[in-house]
Amino acid sequence: MAEKAKSKTDVSARAELKNRANCCSNCGNKVEVVLAVSPDGKKKMRRICCGG
C-alpha cells in the first residue's frame, strides 16, 4: 500500500483506497480472494483473476 488515506476518519477515502487495491493490475476487474488449504493443512489466502 504505497498510498495512504488522508485521515483515519475519512471513510470515503479509505473505501476508495480499499476498492482500488482489490482491482487486477492486468485487466482492471475486481480480484476474488479465496482461502486455499494445501494437502498438508496449511491455509493460504489466494487472489484469483484472469490467470495472472
C-alpha positions as CSV (number, residue, x, y, z in Angstrom):
1,M,0.0,0.0,0.0
2,A,2.0,2.9,-1.3
3,E,-0.8,5.4,-0.9
4,K,-2.3,6.3,2.5
5,A,-5.7,7.8,3.2
6,K,-5.6,11.4,4.4
7,S,-7.3,10.6,7.7
8,K,-8.4,7.5,9.6
9,T,-11.8,9.2,9.9
10,D,-12.1,9.9,6.2
11,V,-14.4,7.0,5.4
12,S,-14.8,7.8,1.7
13,A,-11.0,8.0,1.1
14,R,-10.5,4.7,2.9
15,A,-13.2,3.0,0.9
16,E,-11.7,4.3,-2.4
17,L,-8.3,3.0,-1.4
18,K,-9.7,-0.4,-0.5
19,N,-11.6,-0.7,-3.8
20,R,-8.5,0.3,-5.8
21,A,-6.4,-2.3,-4.0
22,N,-8.9,-5.1,-5.0
23,C,-8.6,-4.5,-8.7
24,C,-6.5,-6.6,-11.0
25,S,-3.3,-4.9,-12.3
26,N,-3.7,-6.7,-15.7
27,C,-7.4,-6.4,-16.6
28,G,-8.7,-3.9,-14.0
29,N,-11.5,-6.2,-12.9
30,K,-12.2,-7.0,-9.3
31,V,-10.0,-9.6,-7.7
32,E,-11.6,-12.5,-5.8
33,V,-9.9,-13.6,-2.6
34,V,-10.3,-17.2,-1.6
35,L,-9.0,-19.3,1.2
36,A,-7.0,-22.3,-0.1
37,V,-5.9,-25.2,2.0
38,S,-3.0,-27.2,0.9
39,P,-2.8,-31.0,1.3
40,D,-0.5,-30.6,4.4
41,G,-3.1,-28.5,6.1
42,K,-1.6,-25.0,5.6
43,K,-4.1,-22.2,4.9
44,K,-3.3,-19.5,2.4
45,M,-5.3,-16.6,1.0
46,R,-5.2,-16.5,-2.8
47,R,-6.2,-13.7,-5.1
48,I,-7.8,-15.0,-8.3
49,C,-8.3,-13.0,-11.5
50,C,-7.6,-13.5,-15.2
51,G,-5.0,-16.2,-14.5
52,G,-2.2,-13.7,-13.8
